[in-house]
């Protein structure tokens, strides 16, 4: 999973659905300062583009709260953040069907400088099929992008009460385990330099199976620099099960539809211990 994709997924949960930590500094800066200015993004109307010329990024995300958020961005142009974002116009719309319930996706105003559309559902059951349709008054529809939501889980460790030393291991435990989808785990640690500036590091934890338990040495994720040992470092474990689905082939520029069950857990590191 690319850092760009991870950032876009987490952005879907930023407004009250789950905590969010971006895994890539440039993406973090784009979100904070405006994608449109910093990342060279541009926008146009969807009615100006044929379905054959559209790239679609569709994400289905659950964060353990019992709800699921579906987001979609339609784009045209080059790869990455340089793509031109499409505003739905001219009778174009996006709809989502899940558990017999259909919703029209609406513009997400929290996304700066781009057009992103979302819909929320009050369920997050494992293997629920979400089908996203791009409907057009004029032009070719793309009615059948679908994906099944992976099973959820609970992160039992670490917890927000945990304070580790630089010589400790961080125990990461989740349940239930034994799923066919091997989780992705990222550990972030944010500390403070002696000059007062923040600094962070991110490490990926490798797994060969959904074992339910793994550990990472604190030393592996401590940022390099002159750190202020009088201030606690804040840590975050980001754990997800995710899978790709089937994107409607009428999107001529491709893309992907993915589904993810995601949880995170916080902890602290005391460098003076």
Secondary structure, 3 states (H helix, E strand, C coil): CCHHHHHHHHHHCCCCCCCCCCCCHHHHHHHHHCHHHHCCCEEEEHHHCCHHHCEEEEEEEECCCCCEEEEEEEEECCCHHHCEEEECCCCCEEEEEECCEEEECEECCCCCCCCCEEEEECCCCCCCEEEEEEECCCCCCEEEEEEECCCCCEEEECCCCCEECCCCEEEEEEECCCCCCCCEEEEEEEEEECCCCEEEEEEEECCCCCCCEEEEEHHHCCCCCCECCCCCEEEEEEEEEEEECECCCCCCCCEEEEEEEEEEEEEEECCCC
